[in-house]
């Protein structure tokens, strides 16, 4: 199994690298060019749509890897692949000719609802420090909000060279390790193809980026990582409700840098009565770049943050009972990054920034 995982990671990275390299040349001819603007962080026109390479690798590589491991993809995998195609199709259309934010949200709701209907819902959820909550029908609503939220927050957070590719690569590695621990090849290879595909993409996206992921990559990756959490919880629930209850928390922890920044910024803008569906530059990572940090430095901070949270999530997954450590790690790590942002801004703009 270890050898096959390494092969899958390497093959996914190599194919992604080749495909994205081709897209760098093709994107301008397809009209996929991201131009600078007051709500963007880049300073020159750059090809976008590189996420198409990630989409192709993940959608083809996941079922193939499961078959290579001696299994056969279940209906949950095929439905996830089909719905992933839909998310990618809407996103590439948006990359080519922007779709109104409200219509795009409605479409994402439809795909999230499709996943809940076809793939399944959360039945168990660990409440840190308390125990396991069991859900009936409300588990479907929880899964829908989870999928919709992760799809969109991953999309919103893709605004600096390397940041989304690195975060999703770390999350993919975390799901690969968790899948091995769970003895679940669906989860193992779902994580492995995502990690490999993102790794190959990063060769072209690291500062200075030769191509951007675009909505086609970021929204797709958010959707896939969210649905894998649902699949993992459903598979584990047949044998251990306690483990199944930990997996939604696990999925949130490995994506915490994006979720924490995204939710905080959303609420902050809501309080300020700003249009939360409108593009902006007020995420913490964007504020760090505007304060003078390089894209590479910001992406490494977020990638390191994701790695630390993934380590905490994996340790918690193996822990026998519910605990407060993951919650404490999430709160303290976010507070540290927020403080770092305020410090960087104060050095750039003087006291009172932020």
Secondary structure, DSSP 8 states (H G I E B T S, - for coil): -HHHHHHHHHHHHHHHHHHHHHHHHHGGGGT-EE---TT-S-SS-EE--THHHHHHHHHHHHHHHHHHTT----HHHHHHHHHHHHHHHHHHHHHHS---HHHHHHHHHHHHHHHHHHT----EEEETTTEEEE-STHHHHHHHHHHHHHHHHHHHT--STTHHHHHHHHHHHHHHHHHHHHT-HHHHHHHHHHHHHHHHHHHHHSSS-SB---HHHHHHHHHHHHHHHHHHHHHHHTT-HHHHHHHHHHHHHHTHHHHHHHHHHHHHHHHTT--TTS--S-SHHHHHHHTT--HHHHHHHHHHHHHHHHHHHHHHHHSSS--SHHHHHHHHHHHHHHHHHHHHHHHHH-TT--
